[in-house]
Amino acid sequence: MAAPIALTDLKALYASQQEKLIQAATRVLASGWYVLGQENERFEQAFAAFCGVGHALGVANGTDAVELALRAVGVGPGDLVATVSHTAVATVSAIERIGATPLLVDVEPASYTMCPQSLQAAFGKAAAGGYGQARIKAVVAVHLYGHCADMRAIGDIASRFDCPVVEDCAQAHGATQHGRKAGSMGRIAAFSFYPTKNLGAFGDGGAVATCDADLASKVRMLRQYGWRSRYESEIPGINSRLDEMQAALLSVRLCALEAENSHRRSLAALYAQELSGLEGLRLPSTAEHCEHVFHLYVVRLAGRDSLAAHLKSQHIGTAIHYPLPVHMQRAYADRIPLAPGGLPQTEALYPEILSLPMHPSLSPEQVRSVCAAIRQWFHADKAAPRS
Ligand SMILES: Cc1ncc(COP(=O)(O)O)c(C=O)c1O
């Protein structure tokens, strides 16, 4: 039996930086300071520099980061926040946690990220009172799978309505568009450091990034009980702090991020080469002026379930990101407003997407083995039509 090939491999990731990670962890354990300290400040500075912004604030996770970014730009109960349905449910749950209402718009067929035309239509309907009294107070653009949403088009539309754009960069650490890094293109940005992310912690973690000093100081207060100084709450806040252990480990991980992203890109190029010409198989594309960081390598195919079952039988890990769009999940179905015209692209793509193995410790030989197994399925399929 051939060795299994995992979708992702966190043990291998740890092994690749083991010595430095242990040193960092030991330093924190001996320090006597475990939450929001020097390690956090060091990481915040390095991460802000990496993203090309003035400020980064460590928080407890990516969902909190979206919530705090929205609260910082002034979103409150009853406001509409436009975002996509084809995303991690966290994007939408963060909006609802504020008491705001998500307004879900469609995605583009090539990048699977927010469709500017659908957003424009949502703004038009909201301005005409089509969603009642509520107006769109912010847009959350999700940079999905490692590819940036079209920030110029989205920013142009939002600015006509004087509306801030929040970037959800949970899947796009280091991705660029027109030479600018994810997290530096909107008014404010949210990052997750969940372990499987391109920049992953060894537990939960997140950050809010912005060039705006006033927003940064608001998030600094919001993440810790609204304190301006210790025990003095100036605004109502929450507890969403990054601990020193995660900050120290993230500083180690950050040093490897560019090299790991570039390895992901070379694996994606190999996938594209080895999978070219297979009828009906759509490979990920990268828009002009964008640099993809392949958080996930997602192909699209009618008959995806049969291919996934074949790969499983060959001990190759796959997953579906995501099996159901948010507006079709039981918790949200029939109660979340949608953009005019509904979400036809979103509803067409979810039964067809499949994430193939992609992680920094994956080797070119393993990618070739995955591709050989896929080709085998296609050729077998010629003999027996797929269901
Ligand atoms: C697009 C997106 N937004 C937000 C989040 C939330 O991050 P976390 O799991 O750290 O709360 C995630 C993580 O799954 C995500 O993929």
PDBQT file of the ligand as one rigid body, heavy atoms in Angstrom, charges set to zero:
ROOT
HETATM    1  C1  LIG A 401     -12.762  32.996   6.028  1.00  0.00    +0.000 C 
HETATM    2  C2  LIG A 401     -12.687  32.784   7.510  1.00  0.00    +0.000 A 
HETATM    3  N1  LIG A 401     -13.099  33.775   8.330  1.00  0.00    +0.000 NA
HETATM    4  C3  LIG A 401     -13.053  33.652   9.669  1.00  0.00    +0.000 A 
HETATM    5  C4  LIG A 401     -12.573  32.506  10.252  1.00  0.00    +0.000 A 
HETATM    6  C5  LIG A 401     -12.602  32.388  11.741  1.00  0.00    +0.000 C 
HETATM    7  O1  LIG A 401     -11.364  32.123  12.332  1.00  0.00    +0.000 OA
HETATM    8  P1  LIG A 401     -11.265  31.362  13.734  1.00  0.00    +0.000 P 
HETATM    9  O2  LIG A 401     -11.531  29.924  13.483  1.00  0.00    +0.000 OA
HETATM   10  O3  LIG A 401      -9.859  31.632  14.160  1.00  0.00    +0.000 OA
HETATM   11  O4  LIG A 401     -12.254  31.980  14.654  1.00  0.00    +0.000 OA
HETATM   12  C6  LIG A 401     -12.101  31.462   9.446  1.00  0.00    +0.000 A 
HETATM   13  C7  LIG A 401     -11.574  30.225  10.036  1.00  0.00    +0.000 C 
HETATM   14  O5  LIG A 401     -12.022  29.141   9.808  1.00  0.00    +0.000 OA
HETATM   15  C8  LIG A 401     -12.173  31.594   8.038  1.00  0.00    +0.000 A 
HETATM   16  O6  LIG A 401     -11.732  30.630   7.208  1.00  0.00    +0.000 OA
ENDROOT
TORSDOF 0
